Amino acid sequence: MTRIFQYIISSRHCGMKIFEFLKTQEYSHAVLTHIRKTKGGILLNGIPVFSSVRVKENDLLTITLTDPASSEQIVPVSLPIHIIYEDEDLLVLNKEADQPIHPSVHNYDNTLANGLVWYFAQKGEPFVYRCINRLDRDTTGLLIVAKNMLSAAILSEMGKHRQLSREYLALAQGKVPEEGIIDAPIARADSSVIARCIDFQNGESAVTHFKRLSFRDDLDLSLVSLKLETGRTHQIRVHMKYIGHPLIGDFLYHPDFRLISRQALHSYKLSFLHPISKIPLSFIAPLPEDMKFFEIPEIKN
């Protein structure tokens, strides 16, 4: 997939070397290296130049990013994928339950990656799979996939600096407190290669903010909104169990399948600045059918 970026140099950047200017546009070291090695990757006023050339006011700088190949190791498979937003730089998808994000030994052809590779193959477009925010196999909802290496680099940095605002909805056992903060470090459980646990000696810092939105006494069930300060594996699932309100349907931490057959966790809202245009984007994915035990009240930030 080829993406062309054009910049008119302002007086503020006059005299900068091209690579210095591109760093102000959040080009990573890896992206800069790729551009330098691409024939015609850098054009200044239509002429190929090196990245060490200095720019002048009103110069036209053209950058061409071309992925070397598609994700050929990922088998294209026609699978249900739900794209709710797409442009030249990224996609936002609403992931189904029972759908892994990446292929693995036991999930070779049933993942979101397989479905997206098939989707772009049908359009005749090369595509390298770059998923930005991960969701567990049985967690539903919103996630971002980058369509080129620049948007991927910028979005990944945004993720590291907590600039991708994510809000989850969960169904938790019992009447969860009205609101609170869970600050408890998480580590791998000794007895499992998958499960995590609270470990104040060896765990990594993990902080979750929660708010009870509704409670059904007849089901002893709470609808909870959650926001993360950190992104540890199974963080919401482990933290909710820690405070005595595990998510229903969670085969690892609370295998109660009377109401739902998978952990009742949904990536509900996603907000961030577009990595290239810097326009604010915000998306909402309604609760899936298997979690609709509540009417969702208005959620205030």
C-alpha positions in Angstrom: 0.0 0.0 0.0 1.4 3.4 -1.1 0.7 6.6 0.8 1.9 10.0 -0.4 2.3 12.9 2.1 2.9 16.5 1.0 4.0 19.4 3.2 4.4 23.1 2.5 7.3 24.3 4.6 6.4 27.3 6.8 8.7 30.0 8.1 8.8 28.1 11.4 10.6 25.2 9.8 12.8 27.1 7.4 16.4 26.0 7.5 15.7 22.6 9.0 17.2 19.5 7.4 14.4 17.3 5.9 14.9 14.5 8.5 14.6 17.1 11.3 11.4 18.5 9.8 10.0 15.0 9.5 10.7 14.3 13.2 8.5 17.3 14.0 5.8 15.4 12.1 6.3 12.4 14.3 8.2 10.2 11.8 9.9 7.4 13.8 13.5 6.3 13.2 12.2 3.2 11.5 10.0 5.2 9.1 12.8 7.6 8.3 15.2 4.8 7.6 12.6 3.2 5.2 12.1 6.5 3.3 15.8 7.0 2.9 16.1 3.6 1.3 13.1 4.1 -1.0 13.9 5.4 -4.5 12.0 8.6 -4.9 10.9 8.5 -1.3 11.8 12.1 -0.7 11.1 14.8 -3.3 11.8 18.5 -2.7 9.9 20.7 -5.2 9.6 17.5 -7.4 13.3 16.7 -7.3 14.7 13.6 -5.5 16.9 14.7 -2.6 18.7 13.3 0.5 17.1 13.7 3.9 20.1 16.0 5.0 19.0 18.7 2.5 17.7 21.9 4.2 14.3 23.2 3.4 13.2 26.8 2.7 9.9 28.6 3.3 7.2 27.5 0.8 9.1 24.5 -0.4 7.0 21.5 -1.3 8.2 18.3 0.3 6.7 15.1 -0.9 7.1 11.8 1.0 6.2 8.5 -0.5 5.7 5.5 1.8 5.4 2.1 0.1 5.1 -1.1 2.1 7.4 -3.7 0.6 4.8 -6.4 0.5 1.5 -7.6 2.0 1.2 -9.8 5.0 1.9 -12.9 2.9 2.2 -15.2 6.0 -1.4 -14.5 6.9 -3.9 -16.6 5.0 -6.8 -14.6 3.5 -10.1 -16.0 4.8 -13.6 -14.6 4.3 -14.7 -13.9 7.9 -17.1 -11.4 9.4 -15.4 -8.1 10.0 -17.2 -5.0 11.0 -15.5 -1.8 9.8 -17.1 1.3 11.2 -14.5 3.8 9.9 -11.8 3.7 7.2 -9.6 6.3 5.6 -6.1 6.2 4.0 -4.4 5.8 7.3 -6.4 3.6 9.6 -9.5 1.5 10.2 -11.7 1.3 13.3 -13.4 -2.0 13.7 -16.0 -3.5 16.0 -14.7 -7.0 16.9 -16.9 -10.0 17.5 -16.6 -12.4 20.3 -14.6 -15.6 19.7 -12.3 -13.9 17.3 -8.5 -13.7 18.1 -6.6 -10.7 16.9 -3.5 -12.4 15.6 -2.8 -15.8 14.0 -1.1 -18.3 16.3 -0.4 -22.1 16.3 -4.0 -22.9 17.3 -5.6 -20.0 15.4 -4.2 -20.1 11.9 -7.1 -19.0 9.8 -9.9 -17.7 12.1 -8.5 -14.3 13.3 -9.3 -10.7 12.6 -6.0 -10.5 10.6 -7.2 -13.3 8.2 -10.5 -11.4 7.6 -8.7 -8.1 6.9 -6.2 -9.6 4.6 -9.1 -11.2 2.6 -10.9 -7.8 2.6 -8.0 -6.0 1.1 -7.2 -8.8 -1.3 -10.8 -8.5 -2.7 -10.1 -4.8 -3.3 -6.8 -5.6 -5.0 -4.9 -3.5 -2.4 -1.7 -4.7 -0.7 -2.0 -4.7 3.1 0.3 -5.1 6.0 -1.6 -6.0 9.2 -0.8 -3.6 12.1 -3.2 -3.8 15.0 -2.7 -1.0 17.5 -4.8 -1.9 20.5 -5.4 -5.5 21.4 -8.5 -7.2 22.7 -8.8 -10.6 24.2 -10.3 -13.3 22.0 -13.7 -13.1 23.7 -13.7 -9.3 24.4 -15.9 -7.5 21.9 -15.8 -3.9 20.6 -13.6 -1.2 19.2 -10.0 -1.4 18.0 -7.7 0.4 15.6 -5.7 -1.1 12.7 -3.1 1.1 11.0 -2.9 1.1 7.2 0.6 2.4 6.8 3.9 2.5 8.7 3.6 6.2 9.6 0.2 6.0 11.1 1.2 2.8 12.9 4.2 4.5 14.4 2.3 7.5 15.6 -0.6 5.5 17.0 1.7 3.2 18.8 3.4 6.1 20.5 0.0 7.5 21.4 -0.9 4.2 23.0 2.3 4.2 25.0 1.5 7.7 26.3 -2.2 6.9 27.1 -3.5 9.2 24.3 -6.0 6.6 23.0 -8.9 7.0 25.3 -10.8 3.7 25.7 -13.9 3.0 27.8 -15.1 -0.5 28.5 -18.5 -1.8 29.6 -18.6 -4.9 31.7 -21.2 -7.1 33.5 -19.9 -7.8 37.0 -21.3 -10.1 39.7 -22.9 -8.4 42.7 -23.5 -4.7 43.4 -20.3 -2.9 42.5 -19.5 0.2 44.5 -20.7 3.4 43.0 -17.2 4.3 41.7 -13.6 3.9 42.6 -10.0 3.3 41.6 -8.3 -0.1 41.7 -4.5 0.3 42.1 -3.1 -3.2 42.3 -0.1 -4.7 40.5 -0.6 -7.6 38.2 1.8 -10.6 37.5 1.6 -13.9 35.8 0.0 -16.6 38.0 2.5 -19.3 39.0 0.1 -22.1 38.2 -0.8 -21.0 34.6 0.9 -19.6 31.5 -2.3 -17.7 30.7 -3.9 -16.5 34.0 -2.8 -13.3 35.8 -3.1 -12.4 39.5 -2.6 -9.6 41.9 1.0 -9.6 43.2 2.2 -6.6 45.3 5.8 -7.9 45.4 6.5 -8.9 41.8 3.6 -7.4 39.7 3.6 -4.5 37.3 1.7 -1.4 38.2 -1.9 -1.5 37.1 -4.6 1.1 37.7 -8.3 0.9 36.7 -11.1 3.5 37.2 -14.6 2.1 37.5 -18.1 3.5 37.8 -21.3 1.5 38.4 -23.9 2.6 35.8 -26.8 0.3 36.8 -27.7 -2.7 39.0 -30.2 -5.5 38.6 -31.2 -7.0 41.9 -33.0 -9.9 40.3 -29.7 -11.0 38.6 -27.3 -9.7 41.2 -25.6 -8.0 38.3 -24.0 -4.6 37.7 -23.3 -2.8 34.5 -19.9 -1.1 35.0 -18.0 1.5 33.0 -14.2 1.1 33.2 -11.2 3.2 32.0 -7.6 2.1 32.2 -4.5 4.0 33.2 -2.3 1.0 32.3 -2.7 -1.8 29.8 -1.8 -5.0 31.5 -2.9 -8.4 30.2 -6.4 -9.3 31.6 -6.3 -6.1 33.7 -10.0 -5.4 34.0 -10.8 -9.1 34.6 -8.2 -9.5 37.3 -9.0 -6.2 39.0 -12.7 -6.8 39.1 -12.1 -10.2 40.6 -9.8 -8.6 43.2 -12.5 -6.3 44.5 -14.9 -9.2 44.7 -17.0 -8.4 41.6 -15.7 -10.7 38.8 -17.0 -10.5 35.3 -19.6 -13.1 34.5 -18.8 -15.7 31.9 -15.0 -15.5 32.5 -13.6 -19.0 32.0 -10.4 -18.0 33.9 -11.6 -15.9 36.8 -15.3 -16.6 37.2 -16.7 -19.4 35.1 -20.3 -18.7 35.7 -22.0 -19.2 32.3 -25.6 -19.0 33.3 -26.1 -15.7 31.4 -23.3 -15.5 28.9 -20.8 -17.9 27.4 -17.8 -15.6 27.4 -16.3 -12.9 29.6 -18.9 -10.0 29.6 -16.5 -7.3 28.5 -16.9 -4.8 25.7 -14.7 -2.0 24.3 -17.5 0.5 24.1 -16.0 3.9 23.3 -12.7 4.9 21.6 -11.5 8.5 21.2 -8.2 9.8 19.8 -6.6 12.4 17.5 -6.2 11.2 14.0 -2.5 10.4 13.6 -2.0 12.5 10.4 -4.7 15.1 10.3 -4.9 15.6 14.1 -8.7 15.8 13.8 -10.5 14.4 17.0 -12.2 11.1 16.3 -14.7 9.4 18.6 -16.5 6.1 18.1 -19.1 4.1 20.1 -20.0 0.4 19.6 -23.3 -0.6 21.1 -23.5 -3.5 23.5 -23.6 -6.8 21.7 -26.7 -8.9 22.0 -25.3 -11.3 24.6 -24.6 -8.4 27.0 -27.9 -6.6 26.7 -29.3 -7.0 30.2 -29.3 -3.2 30.8 -30.3 -0.1 29.0 -27.1 2.0 28.8 -27.6 5.3 30.6 -25.8 8.4 29.3 -22.1 8.1 30.2 -20.5 11.3 31.3 -16.8 11.8 31.1 
